[in-house]
Amino acid sequence: MQEVIFQFSRELTSQQYVVIRAELPVYEEVTTIYLPVWRPGRYELGNFSKYVRNIQFFNDREEKIAYEKTTDSTWRVKTEKTKYVSVYYEFYANELNSGSTFIDQTQLYVNPVNCCLFTDDTFQHDIKIELDIPDSWQVATSMKTEGSVMRVKGFDELFDSPFVASSLLQERSYESNGTLFHIWFNGVVKPDWTKILYDFKKFTDKQVEAFGDFPVDEFHFINQIVPFRKYHGVEHLRSTIITLGPTFEIFEELYNDLLGVSSHELYHAWNVKSIRPIEMFPYNFKKENYSPLGYLCEGVTTYQGDMFLRKSEVFDDATFFYEFGDQFQKHFDNPARMSYSVRSSSIDTWVDGYEPGAPGRKVSIYTEGCLLAFLTDVFIMQATNNEKNIDDLMIVLYEEFAKQNKGVSEADYLQIIELVSGRSFEAYFNQYFVEPGNLEEELNKALDYVGCKLVRTAPKSIFESKYGVKYTEPINAAAIKAVYPGSPADRSGLMLEDEIFAVNNIALTKSLDKWISHFQGEKITLLVRRNGIFMEIELREPKEGYYDRFSIAKVENPDQAQTASFNKWLS
């Protein structure tokens, strides 16, 4: 079987275009060539074809051949009387994140799922990747590598194998239960290798112990460290790309973020890369892969990522409660929790992606899924008198589906929960997963069971707590960024992106909350600019309880049952 060849060149680096030459064997008189329309780990259309420039097709005699572009990401090429089609194209690569392709003078960073063409006939072919890079550069990737040449077996593996070629790469490794784990840093960074290897091994050992083994024989943490503020990670079966910055905070303020995203992405090696929704088994790179199981793929992973940092004692109680409490904060700050379910939002990631979108329209599969994973964990613990928990659920999914090369359906997920817990989960599932609603009572019950409590305090800002408004304050105005539905601000007629310039005719100088506080009990009139027009808006009477702050704490003097449950929960 003839192999597929990709060549990546840096000849247009100054324009931030990666030059790609692809050689694809052909077997028909007309061949349809595709570019993926999405990438796993980001459940939205990527529209990668918008970055393609100057595409040309040649036969095996280096003669140009005719083609027709039939969709945004599909080309039909006349391939009679040729053994292969050679494609030349340029791919714009100016955005640096964990799912992108990027080129500058310091690196060639490629996520092949962004920019590698494929055909149905060659999807299972062996693939050779050749890089035009300086001899002094290293390559960080999970692919088999010899110098500047890499090889994989088929496009599924290629699309799951990003690589970074750079002169700035640093690498160390550690072993866990026979699996070799590599940690790569790219950028001007000074890793504290002693600390990072110690902490990474601890949470890795704990995750591997929970599942019994690791899905593959080698794994790479590839960290893109940038000088600007960034937090992003993308999972792959044999690697993860993590983008984090600014550089000088990586081993200070951002170290817990590095641990958190790394533990999260490692857990994905089991959950979503191995335990995969049936709708994505196999991946279809030509169209959306709708699945209601976002609460499993991302929700359980969000929950377990931090759980294993605590279980491995990389995080202490205070750090874990801080991170876990942040999910509660996001949940209560989003009014859409009362009108839209996590199940529906899983489908709708494909509609408006990962942008905020229309205010209050949907919930996050990460946040809501995390809290529902917590409720599922406690459900299993209660049903089994603390003999089992969510780890037992995930082990069954791994053994019965991932290892049997099968996708998981929603019905399978419910069935396995019931198998592990010994109780029907259907009513619980319908009430909290399928339908939207108020989780506060159930969350409080679950926290109480494990000897914890939800601490609720009013925000310091009166405009937030009493009027239901979140805002920022540029130089001499306050810009509204969120208005809670039904709040006094909402009923007064304030809108998103309104700019407040004065309170009772007094000009603002980054002092909105102080003036609102000063005039409490009196009539308050705001001078607002909306779409270039100034207007006066009178505030309605304030009311308590908007945008409260939430945190998690242990209960004082827990009883014996709570102590036992707490220990089971975090052990």
N, C-alpha and C positions, 0 to 999 in steps of 0.2 A: 504494500500500500504506500503510495507516494506521500511524503510528508508535506505539510503546509509550512511555509517560511514567512516570517515577518522580519523586516530590517528596520531599525529605528536609528535615525540620523539626527545630528545636532546642527546641521548646516544652516538652519534658519533661526538659531537661538536668539539672536538680537531682536527678531520679530515675535518671539515666543510661539513659534510654530514647530511642532515635531514633524519631521519628514518621515513618512512611513511608506515602505514598499512591501507589498504582500504578494505571495505566489500561491495561488489556489488551484489544485488539480480540478479539471472539469470532465464531465462525462456525458453532457447533453449538448445539443446544438444551440440552445438558449439556456443560460444559467442565471438564476436569481441570487443576488448577493445582498446580504443583510448587514446592518449595523445594529447592535442591541439598542432597545428603546428604554431600558431601565437597568439598574444594577441591584442585585440582592443586598439587603441591609438598608435600602432606601426605597420604601414602597410608594414610589411616584414615578411618573414618566420623566426621563432624563433629557430627552431631546438632544442627544449628543451630536446628531447630524448637523446641528447649527454651527458646530466648530470645524466642520470639514470644508476645505478649500482646494480648488484646482485638482479635482479627481480625474484620473485618466486610466484607461484600460488598454492592455496590450496582449497580443497573442504570443506564442512561444517563439515567434520569429521577430519579436520586438516591433511588430506593426500595430499601430493604433486600431482598435476595433470599436464598432458602434455600440452604443448603449442607450437605454431609456431610463430615466428616473421615474419610478412608478408611485412611490410614497415618499414621505420625508426621510425614511431610513432604508429604502429598498431600491436596488438597481437591477434592471434586466439587461444582460450582456450577451451579444452574439458570440458563441464560442465554438462554432463548427470548425473543423480542421485545425484544432489546437489541443495540446495535451494539458495546458494550464492557462489560466488568465493571470496576468501580472497587473497589479493595481498600484498606481502612484497617487498619493494624496498627502495633504498637509493638514495637521490637526492643531487647532489653536489651544494653547495650554498655558493660560496666564493666571489660573485660580489655584491656590494652594489650600486644599483641605483633605480630609481622609478618604474621600471618594473620587477625587479629581485626578487629572493628569496635568503635570506642571514641568516647565523647563525654564532654566535661566543659566547663567554662567557657572553656577555651583553644582547643579544637579540635573539629572534626567529622571523624572518620577512619573511612572505610568501605571494606571489602572487599566488593564487591557479591555475590560468590559466597556470602557468609554469609547475606545478607538480602534478595535480590531474587527475587521470584516469577517463574515463567515458565510458558508453555504450549507444547505441541508446535507449534501453528499459528503462534505468534508468534516462534519461536526465531530466525528469520532476519530479523525486522523491524528497521528502524532504531529507535534508542532515544534518547530525550531525557531528560536528568537535570537537574532544577531543585533548587537549594540555597537554603534560607532561612538566609543567613549575613550578618553585617555587611559593609557596603561596603568596610571597611578590610582585610578578610581576603583573603589570597591562596589559590590552590588549586594544589597540586602533584599532577599526574596526567599520564598519557600520552594521555588523551582530548582530543579537540578541545574547546577551552574558549573561551567568550565570557562574561566576567564570572562569574556564578554559574550559567551554563548549560553543560552538556557534552553531547556527542553521540558515539555509536558505532554501528557497523553490526552488529547482532545480539548475541545473548547470549553467544556464545563470546568476543567481544571485551569485552563488559561484565564478564563474570566474570573476565577477565584484566586488569582495569584499576582497581586501587585508587586512592583519592584521599584527600588530607589537605587540609582547609580550616582555616586558622589565621592568627592575627595574628603568630605567631612564626617564620614561614617565612623562610629565607634561601636564595638561589640564585645559582650561578655555572655557566658552561658552558664546554665545550671541544669541539674538532672532531677527528675521526679518520677519515681516508680518506673525507671527504664526509658522514659521519654526525655529527649534533649530539648531544652527551651533556650532560645536565643533572645537577648535584649539588644536592640540596635538604637542608637541615637544619631540623628542627622541634624547638623546645625552647630552653631558656636555655643557649645554647652559643656559644662564640667560635671559629669555625673559623679555622684557619691556611690561608687560601685559597691562598697561594703554594705551600706544600708539598703540599697535597692535590691541586691541579690538576696539578702537575708529576708526582706519583706516579701518579695515576689515568690521565693521558694515556699514560704510559709502558707500563703493563700493558695498557691498552686497545689501543694501537697494536700491541703484540706479539700479542695475541689476534686482532685483525682481520687482521694480516699472515699469521698461520698459516692462517686459513680463506679469505683472499682478499677477503672482503667481510663486511658485517654484515647480518643478516637483515632489519632494518627501517631506516627513515631517521632515527629519533630514539629516544633512550633516556633514562630518568630514574632516577637513584639517589635514592630518597626515604628519608632517614634520620630515624627517630624517636629522638631522644636523650633519655634518661630519667635521673632522679636516683638510681635504684636499679640493682643489678647485673642486667644482662640481655645476652644474646647470641643473636640470632635473625635469620634472613634468609629471605625467600620470593621465588622467581623468578617473573617474568612476561616475556612476549615483549618488551614495550616499556618495562618498568620493573622495579624491585625495591624492596621495602620492607625496610629493615634497622632493627632495634631494638637499641640498644646503650646501656649505661650502667655505672657512674655517669658523669654529665656531666663532672666535673672530670678524668676519666682519658682522655677520648676522644683527645686529642692528646698523651698521655703514655703510660702503661702499656697502654692499650687501642688505641693507634694501629695496631699490627700486626694486631690483631683486626679493626679496621675495614677495613684493606687486604685481609686474608684473606677475610672474608665478602663484600666487594665484588667481588673477582676471581672468587670462586666463583659468585656470583649472575650476574655478567656472562657467564661461560662457559655458564651455563644457557640464555642466549638462543639459543645454537646447540644445546646438548645437553640435550634434553628438551622445550624449547619449540619447536624446529624439528626436530631429530632426535628423533622421538618413538616410543616402543614401539607396535607395531601394535595392542596391546590397548587403547591410549588414543587411537586414531586413528579417529574423533574421540572426544573426551571424552564419557563418559556420566555426567551429573550425578545420575542417579536411583539409581545403585547402585555397588558397588565395581567398580573397574577393575583386576582382578588382572593382574600381569605379573611374570615371573621376572627382568626386566631391571633390577632395582634397582642391580646392580653396574655397569651402563652409565650409567643416569640419574644416580645420586648418587655411585657409586664413582669413575668416570672424572672427574666434575666436581670431586670433592674432591681428587683427585690433581692435575688440571690447574690448578685454581685457584691452588695454591701454586707449581706448576711455572712458571707464567707470571709470577708475581711474581719468581721467581729468574731466569728467562730474560730478563726486561726489566730486571734489575738493580735493581729496587725492593727486593728482599731480597738480602742477601749470602749467602755459603755458610753462615755460622754460623746466621743466622736461618732459612734454609730447612731446614737439618738439624734445628734445634730443632722446627719445626712438623711436618716429615715424621716425625721420631722419635716425636712424640706419637701418631701412628697405630700405630706398632709397639708402643708402651706399652699402648694400649687393646686391641690384638690379644692380646698375651701375658697381660694381666690377665683376659681373659675365657675361662674354661674351656670355654664352649660351642663354641669353635672346633674342638674335637676331636669334637663329636657332632652339629653342625648346620651345614648348608651355607649359603653366602650366597644361593644360588638359592632355597632354601626360605624363608630369612628375608625375602626380597623379597616373597613372598606373605604372610608372616605379619605384615608391618607393618599389614595390615588387621585382624589378630586382636587384637593388644594394643598397637597404635599405637607411640608413641615413648617409652612408659614402660619402666622396667627390666623390669617383668613378673616372671615366675617366674625365680628366680636360675639362671644357667647354662643357660637354655633355648635362646636364639637369639643370633645375631651381628648386628652392625651392617652394613647395606648401605653405609654411608659408610666405615667403617673397613676392613672386609674388601674392599669394592669398590675402595677406594683402593689397597690393597696388591696386589690382583689386577691393577689397571690398571698398576701399576709392573712386575709380572711380565710382563704383556702387552707393555708398552713394550720391555722388555729382550729378550723373545722375538723381537720384530720386528727390533730392532737386531742381535741375533746372527744371525738368519736372513738378513739382507741386508747383512752386513758393514758395519753402521752407515750404510748408505745411506738407510734409512727408519726411522721410529719411530711412536709412537702418533698423532702429529699427522697422518701420512699416512692412517692408518686413519680418523680423524675427518673428514678432508677428503672421503674417498670416501663416507662415510655422509651427509655434508651435501649433496654434489653429487647422489648417486644416489637419495637418499630424501627428505630435507627439501625440496630444490628441485624434486623430481618429485612432491611432495605425496603421499608414501607413508609408511606406518608401517614401522618396523623390527622384524622378528621375531628370535627368538634364532638361528634357522638362518641368517638374513641376516647377523647379527653374526659368527658363526663363519666364514661364507663370505668376508666381506670381510677378516677377519684373515688367512685363508689366501691370499686374492688379494694382499694387500699384502706378506705375509711370504714367499710362495712355498712355505710348508710347511703340512702338516696341523696343525690346532690341536685336533682332536677329543679325542685322548687326554689332552692337557694340560687341556683344558676339563673333561672328565669327572672327572679326578683332583682338580682344585682348585676348580672352580666348582660342580659337581653334587654331589660327595661332600665331606663334612667331613674334616679331617685336619690334620696338622702341617705348616705352611708354613715352619718355621724354616730347614730345610736349603735349600729353594729360594730363600728370601729372601736367605740368606747368599751363595748362588751369584750371584744377580742383583746384589747390592751389590758383590761382588768384581769382577764384570765391568765395572762403571762406576767402579772405583777407590775404593770405599767399604767400610766395615765396620760391623757391628753391635757396639756396645760394651755389655756387660752387667755391671752392678754390683749388689751386694746393697743393699737399702734399709737406712737407718740403724736403723729399728725392728726389734728382735729379734722382737717379737710378729708382725710381718708376715713377716719373712724366714725364721724358723725354725718358726713355728707356723701360718702361713697365714691370718692374720686382719687385716682392715682395720677400723679403729675410729675413733670420735671421742671426745673427752673433755670432756663438760660439767663441771659444777663438781666433784662428788665421786664420779664414776663414769666408766666407759668403756663406750660403747654400740657393739656389734658391728654393722658395716655390710656385711661380706663375709667368708665362710669358704670357703677354697679346698677343693674336693672331694678327699677322700682325705688331707688335711693332718692333722698332729697335733691341731690344734684340732677339726677335723671328727671324727676318731676318738675324741677325748675327749668329744664330745657337745655342744660349744658350738653355738649356733644364732644365726641372724640376730636382731637386736634384743635379744639378751641384754644385761643391764647388769651390769658387773663392779664390785663395791664394795670388795673387799679381796683381797689376795694374801697367803696364809699368815697370815690374821687381822690383817693390817695395812691400815688404811683408806687408800683412794686419795685423793690431792689432785692430780689431773692428773699422775700419776707412774707409770702402769701399766708403761710400758716399762722404767723404771729399776728397779722392783721385780722384774720378770721377769728382768732382767739380773742383779740382785743375787743372786737365788736359783738361777742357772744351776748345773746339776750336782746340785741337791737336788730333793726332792719339792716340787712346786708345786701348791697347792690354791687355787682361786678361789672367792670368795663371789659367787654370781650370782643376780640376780633375773630371773625369767622369768614373764610373765603374772601378776605380783603375788605370786609365791611365791619365797621364798629357798631356794637349794640350794647344796651344795658340789660342785665339779667338779675332779677331779684331772687335770692336764695330762699327756698322753703325752710320750714322749721327743721332743725337737726334731729337726728335719731341715732341712737347708739347701735354699734354692732357690725360695722362694715370693715372688711379687710383686717379682721383680727389676726393676731400673730399666734401661731401654733407651734408647740414643741412637745417632745416626748420626755417623760421622766419616770423613774421607778416610784412606786407607791411607798409611802412611809409605813414601816412596820408590816410588811407583807405577811400573810398567813402561810402556813406550811404548804398548802396546795399551790398558791401563787409562786412561792419560791421554787417548788419542783417544776412547775410549768416554765418559769423563766429559765431555769437551767437547761431544760430540754430544748427550749426554743433557740437558745444561743450557743448550744454545745455541738 
